[in-house]
């Protein structure tokens, strides 16, 4: 086993587990969209880019990809409001849309995005989340159709997830050492 990078407490989800689950999710999505001629996969930057790349390479369903960038954080503190930094370039109306998100934490970002995309009148709208934190309180008002992993309510990094733009490219999902958060 390789030594963990500084600031990392432990690996929560291994790269092998991630790969296996991504393949399973792709098969599930292919089955659910078997009758659809075209799927628009909308990834949320920056966190979902690695997950979305791996997921879309496994899909057999005809699809195009696009991205949106949103923020609800300044540095590493939640602002309590969500803003669109970069919008989709693909038309949404009449499209079958799958939102791909890295993490379901508070639910605020996904609630906002689901509402915003829904107002654009897609033919269908579904969600796929890499990790969902096990939380006592979750302000989730939308369905989560595909979930990669349920994880503890800790700060996680790796496989697209970051802390202050660090650790994003780790091949696994790991817990950040609590003392290192907000330093």
ZIQUI-V490183 format. One record per pair of residues at least 4 apart in sequence whose ideal C-beta (glycine too) atoms are under 7 Angstrom apart, sorted by the first residue. I is the first residue (numbers start at 0). J is the second residue. D is the distance in whole Angstrom. If there is no record, write none. Layout:
i:I j:J d:D
i:I j:J d:D
//
This chain:
i:3 j:7 d:4
i:3 j:173 d:7
i:6 j:175 d:6
i:6 j:176 d:6
i:6 j:179 d:5
i:7 j:173 d:5
i:7 j:175 d:7
i:7 j:176 d:7
i:8 j:174 d:4
i:8 j:175 d:7
i:8 j:176 d:5
i:9 j:173 d:7
i:9 j:174 d:5
i:10 j:171 d:5
i:10 j:173 d:5
i:11 j:150 d:6
i:11 j:155 d:6
i:11 j:172 d:5
i:11 j:173 d:6
i:11 j:174 d:6
i:12 j:16 d:5
i:12 j:17 d:6
i:12 j:148 d:5
i:12 j:171 d:6
i:12 j:172 d:4
i:13 j:17 d:7
i:13 j:171 d:5
i:14 j:18 d:6
i:14 j:170 d:4
i:14 j:171 d:5
i:15 j:19 d:6
i:16 j:20 d:6
i:17 j:21 d:6
i:17 j:158 d:6
i:17 j:171 d:7
i:18 j:22 d:7
i:19 j:23 d:7
i:20 j:24 d:6
i:20 j:147 d:5
i:20 j:148 d:7
i:21 j:25 d:6
i:21 j:53 d:5
i:21 j:54 d:5
i:21 j:57 d:6
i:22 j:26 d:7
i:22 j:57 d:6
i:23 j:27 d:6
i:24 j:28 d:6
i:24 j:54 d:6
i:24 j:127 d:7
i:24 j:145 d:5
i:24 j:147 d:6
i:25 j:29 d:6
i:25 j:54 d:6
i:25 j:57 d:3
i:25 j:58 d:5
i:26 j:30 d:6
i:27 j:31 d:6
i:27 j:145 d:6
i:28 j:32 d:6
i:28 j:58 d:6
i:28 j:60 d:7
i:28 j:97 d:7
i:28 j:145 d:7
i:29 j:33 d:7
i:29 j:58 d:6
i:29 j:59 d:5
i:29 j:60 d:5
i:32 j:38 d:5
i:32 j:60 d:5
i:32 j:95 d:7
i:35 j:60 d:7
i:35 j:95 d:5
i:36 j:61 d:7
i:37 j:61 d:6
i:37 j:95 d:7
i:38 j:60 d:5
i:38 j:61 d:7
i:38 j:62 d:4
i:38 j:95 d:5
i:38 j:97 d:6
i:39 j:63 d:6
i:39 j:65 d:7
i:39 j:89 d:6
i:39 j:94 d:5
i:39 j:95 d:7
i:39 j:96 d:5
i:40 j:51 d:7
i:40 j:55 d:6
i:40 j:62 d:5
i:40 j:64 d:5
i:40 j:97 d:5
i:40 j:99 d:6
i:41 j:65 d:6
i:41 j:67 d:6
i:41 j:87 d:6
i:41 j:96 d:6
i:41 j:97 d:7
i:41 j:98 d:5
i:41 j:99 d:7
i:42 j:47 d:5
i:42 j:48 d:6
i:42 j:51 d:4
i:42 j:64 d:6
i:42 j:66 d:5
i:42 j:99 d:5
i:43 j:47 d:5
i:43 j:67 d:6
i:43 j:69 d:6
i:43 j:98 d:7
i:43 j:99 d:7
i:43 j:100 d:5
i:43 j:101 d:7
i:44 j:48 d:6
i:44 j:66 d:5
i:44 j:67 d:7
i:44 j:68 d:4
i:44 j:85 d:7
i:46 j:101 d:3
i:46 j:102 d:7
i:46 j:159 d:5
i:46 j:160 d:6
i:46 j:161 d:7
i:47 j:51 d:5
i:47 j:99 d:5
i:47 j:100 d:6
i:47 j:101 d:4
i:47 j:159 d:6
i:48 j:52 d:6
i:48 j:159 d:6
i:49 j:53 d:7
i:49 j:158 d:6
i:49 j:159 d:4
i:50 j:54 d:6
i:50 j:99 d:7
i:50 j:101 d:6
i:50 j:129 d:5
i:50 j:158 d:7
i:50 j:159 d:5
i:51 j:55 d:6
i:51 j:64 d:7
i:51 j:99 d:5
i:52 j:56 d:7
i:53 j:57 d:7
i:54 j:58 d:7
i:54 j:99 d:7
i:55 j:62 d:7
i:55 j:64 d:6
i:58 j:62 d:6
i:63 j:89 d:7
i:65 j:87 d:5
i:65 j:88 d:6
i:65 j:89 d:4
i:66 j:85 d:7
i:67 j:83 d:7
i:67 j:85 d:6
i:67 j:86 d:6
i:67 j:87 d:5
i:68 j:84 d:4
i:68 j:85 d:4
i:69 j:81 d:6
i:69 j:82 d:7
i:69 j:83 d:6
i:69 j:84 d:6
i:69 j:108 d:6
i:69 j:112 d:6
i:70 j:82 d:5
i:70 j:84 d:6
i:71 j:77 d:6
i:71 j:78 d:6
i:71 j:80 d:7
i:71 j:81 d:5
i:71 j:107 d:6
i:71 j:108 d:5
i:72 j:76 d:6
i:72 j:77 d:6
i:72 j:78 d:6
i:73 j:78 d:5
i:74 j:163 d:7
i:75 j:162 d:7
i:75 j:163 d:6
i:75 j:181 d:6
i:81 j:107 d:6
i:81 j:108 d:5
i:81 j:111 d:4
i:87 j:91 d:7
i:90 j:94 d:7
i:91 j:96 d:6
i:91 j:116 d:6
i:91 j:119 d:4
i:91 j:121 d:5
i:92 j:119 d:6
i:92 j:120 d:5
i:93 j:122 d:5
i:94 j:121 d:5
i:94 j:122 d:6
i:95 j:121 d:7
i:95 j:122 d:5
i:95 j:123 d:5
i:96 j:116 d:6
i:96 j:121 d:4
i:96 j:123 d:7
i:96 j:124 d:5
i:97 j:125 d:5
i:97 j:127 d:6
i:98 j:112 d:6
i:98 j:113 d:7
i:98 j:116 d:7
i:98 j:126 d:5
i:98 j:127 d:7
i:99 j:127 d:5
i:100 j:109 d:6
i:100 j:126 d:7
i:100 j:128 d:5
i:101 j:129 d:5
i:101 j:159 d:5
i:101 j:160 d:6
i:102 j:128 d:7
i:102 j:129 d:7
i:102 j:130 d:5
i:102 j:160 d:6
i:103 j:109 d:6
i:103 j:128 d:5
i:103 j:131 d:4
i:103 j:132 d:7
i:103 j:143 d:7
i:104 j:132 d:6
i:105 j:138 d:6
i:106 j:110 d:6
i:106 j:137 d:5
i:106 j:138 d:4
i:106 j:139 d:4
i:107 j:111 d:6
i:107 j:138 d:6
i:108 j:112 d:6
i:109 j:113 d:6
i:109 j:126 d:7
i:109 j:141 d:6
i:110 j:114 d:6
i:110 j:138 d:7
i:110 j:139 d:7
i:110 j:140 d:5
i:110 j:141 d:6
i:111 j:115 d:6
i:112 j:116 d:6
i:113 j:117 d:6
i:113 j:124 d:7
i:113 j:126 d:7
i:113 j:141 d:4
i:114 j:118 d:7
i:116 j:121 d:6
i:116 j:124 d:6
i:117 j:124 d:6
i:125 j:144 d:4
i:126 j:141 d:7
i:126 j:142 d:7
i:126 j:143 d:5
i:126 j:144 d:5
i:127 j:144 d:7
i:127 j:145 d:4
i:128 j:143 d:6
i:128 j:146 d:5
i:128 j:147 d:7
i:129 j:147 d:4
i:130 j:147 d:6
i:130 j:148 d:5
i:130 j:150 d:5
i:130 j:155 d:7
i:130 j:172 d:7
i:131 j:143 d:7
i:131 j:146 d:5
i:131 j:149 d:6
i:132 j:150 d:6
i:132 j:152 d:5
i:133 j:149 d:6
i:133 j:150 d:7
i:133 j:151 d:6
i:133 j:152 d:6
i:134 j:152 d:5
i:150 j:155 d:6
i:153 j:174 d:5
i:154 j:162 d:6
i:154 j:174 d:7
i:154 j:175 d:4
i:154 j:180 d:5
i:155 j:160 d:5
i:155 j:172 d:5
i:155 j:173 d:7
i:155 j:174 d:6
i:155 j:175 d:7
i:156 j:160 d:5
i:156 j:161 d:6
i:156 j:162 d:5
i:156 j:166 d:4
i:156 j:169 d:6
i:156 j:173 d:6
i:156 j:175 d:5
i:157 j:166 d:6
i:157 j:169 d:3
i:157 j:171 d:5
i:157 j:172 d:5
i:157 j:173 d:5
i:158 j:169 d:7
i:158 j:170 d:7
i:158 j:171 d:6
i:158 j:172 d:5
i:159 j:167 d:6
i:160 j:167 d:7
i:160 j:172 d:7
i:161 j:165 d:6
i:161 j:166 d:6
i:161 j:167 d:4
i:162 j:166 d:6
i:162 j:175 d:5
i:169 j:173 d:6
i:175 j:179 d:6
i:175 j:180 d:6
//
